[in-house]
Amino acid sequence: MDAFSEPTSALARATIERRLAEHLPSLRAHARRLTRDGSRADDLVQDTVVRALAFAWSFEAGTNLRAWLHQILMSVFITNCRSRARERRALDSMGRDPCLWVHKEAAPEMRELSRPVASALSRLPAGFRDVVRLVDVEERSYKDAATELAVPLGTVMSRLHRGRRLLASALSECEHSPRAAA
């Protein structure tokens, strides 16, 4: 039989269950020192017991059960600390970057394009104009635009990039034309 066979695992679990109660006071004291909070310490001890029972197969009979349990407690404590640190970082970054917020603010509704923008957009080649209209004006996804235009997604992204540059150039020319100054 190997080390992970059912009888060995059942024996290890029975040993742990039988002797666990005698180690609970030292686990609680260790958890209170680590957390400095009674309820968090109780949660830590509970998580330690659950993990010890789940991994009872890895306990080697005849070794130091107290040390094994305290090692599990430290592992659970460190995992919880890392998890809380990740949560804090995520919340901090969400606070600084409104693009990460779960509920985006409603974008202002655009009733119609200004005359110079509509004119410049209408002068773009059809492929670029259609992609810019769908993605930027109608706020459709790249995938939706690709489906509607029956082109690959990469083509939509390429046309959008080039179409925006062409539109910006056309608008810049409008601003500097003699008619715009009049």
Secondary structure as GFF3:
##gff-version 3
##sequence-region A 1 182
A	DSSP	alpha_helix	6	35	.	.	.	ID=ss1
A	DSSP	alpha_helix	38	54	.	.	.	ID=ss2
A	DSSP	three_ten_helix	56	58	.	.	.	ID=ss3
A	DSSP	alpha_helix	65	96	.	.	.	ID=ss4
A	DSSP	three_ten_helix	98	100	.	.	.	ID=ss5
A	DSSP	alpha_helix	115	122	.	.	.	ID=ss6
A	DSSP	alpha_helix	126	132	.	.	.	ID=ss7
A	DSSP	pi_helix	133	137	.	.	.	ID=ss8
A	DSSP	alpha_helix	142	149	.	.	.	ID=ss9
A	DSSP	alpha_helix	153	176	.	.	.	ID=ss10
A	DSSP	alpha_helix	178	181	.	.	.	ID=ss11
###
